Amino acid sequence: MSLPLAERLRPKTLNEYIGQRHLVGEGAVLRQMIESGTLSSFILWGPPGVGKTTLAKIIAHDLERPFYTLSAVTSGVKEVREVIDKAKRSAVINSGLFAAQTDQRSPILFIDEIHRFSKSQQDSLLGAVEEGVVTLIGATTENPSFEVITPLLSRCQVYVLKSLEKEDLLELLHRALEKDEILRTQGVVVKETEALLRFSGGDARKLLNILELVSNSGVKVIDNDTVTKQLQQNPVAYDKDGEMHYDIISAFIKSIRGSDPQAAVYWLARMIEGGEDPKFIARRLMISASEDIGLANPNAMLLANTCFDIVNKIGWPEARIPLAETTVYLATSKKNNSAYLAIDSALQTVRETGNLPVPLHLRNAPTKLMKDLGYADGYKYPHDYPGHWVEQQYLPDELLGTEFWHKD
């Protein structure tokens, strides 16, 4: 049984590596690191299929380092410690004196999906990384600042990998057709590339998997129509637990705040098609209604709350309708964030000033002792006055004249 096309075409040298020129091009940071032979621990952060694992393997090969690999999905603290012990034994054998080992020659420990490691698993790496027992290369599709503990993050550089550009994907496609023996034997010809590129979404592995899927179906001439028929539907790139999840919900809320219903509905559709939890979207609409629309249209909060209730009852696919209705309503509503600014300003003042005493006349006086101490003494009941208002002090003495809420 032959290897998958993506594995058959996995590059083995930097010169074969496609994409990420900002990291591996001439004069770029990782190329300089490899050429100098001085390697420090780092984390590769980027979407799936952009070459994180491949790059780690190429670095280990070019620097002739022992290469240990762990998957955060299947490995625990026990496996981490076993690998570190192997690295120590290897260092002793190779150098004759482990204490003299430097990170220039230390084995490479590659951890795929490092964001899935728990805090205790990440803690187990700290000593080995700091002492140079291993040089850590982590790979993650998640924002490391959210998922990697601060002590470990401080010991690693973070390099961002990007989705492959059109030119990169076309180069990869050409290489597959020219270099892969199986595709050449099948006589596969690619007549049109738009669908291949669109469905791959900047993911090299996905591009090669689609190419292999279509070619294995017996198709000799690949065009947009044959690709679309084979795939049936566009596998939208949306990881509801990952970085894109936060980017898209951010774009959604900012489109509502910016009063752009077209963009807001588009980002809503991206989340729906990606399988987002409808209750998550509804909760964010409730937040937007109170934060961004606020006092300009208090009905917005009522509608958002009703939307959440409906969504909670009906689920997909019908939930898309009240979500869309509420999205458009909020996007087209007038905006006022004065209440949001007021509470944040008040909270900051509380943090800075602490527990200031309540003025005596505002205090509760349920007992005789409290009354004798002056609690509630002098309080003016507003309803006893014309217009149901009377001037009196409500803020602590130290904050007299302070304004938290400002009328637009």
HUDA-V287587 format. One record per pair of residues at least 12 apart in sequence whose C-alpha atoms are under 6 Angstrom apart, sorted by the first residue. I is the first residue (numbers start at 0). J is the second residue. Records with the same first field share a line. If there is no record, write none. Layout:
I=J / J
//
This chain:
5=204 / 207
11=57
12=57
18=167
37=103
38=103
40=134 / 135 / 136 / 155
41=136 / 155 / 156 / 157
42=136 / 137 / 138 / 157
43=137 / 138 / 158
44=139 / 140 / 159 / 160
45=140 / 159 / 160 / 161
46=140
48=202 / 203 / 204
49=162 / 202
64=106
65=106
66=106 / 107
67=108
68=108 / 109 / 110
69=110
70=110 / 111
71=112 / 113 / 115 / 116
76=120
102=131
105=133
106=133
107=133 / 134 / 135
108=135
109=136 / 137
110=137
111=138
112=138 / 139
113=137 / 138 / 139
114=139 / 146
141=241 / 242
162=201
163=201
187=219
188=220
189=220 / 221
190=221 / 222
191=222 / 223
194=223
237=273
239=275
251=263 / 266
255=330
258=330 / 331
259=330
260=327 / 330
281=307
284=303
285=303
288=300
290=336 / 339
291=334 / 335 / 336
292=334 / 335
293=335 / 336
294=335
295=333 / 334 / 335
306=321
341=403 / 404
344=403
357=395
358=395
359=374 / 375
360=374 / 375 / 376 / 377 / 378
361=375
362=374 / 375
//
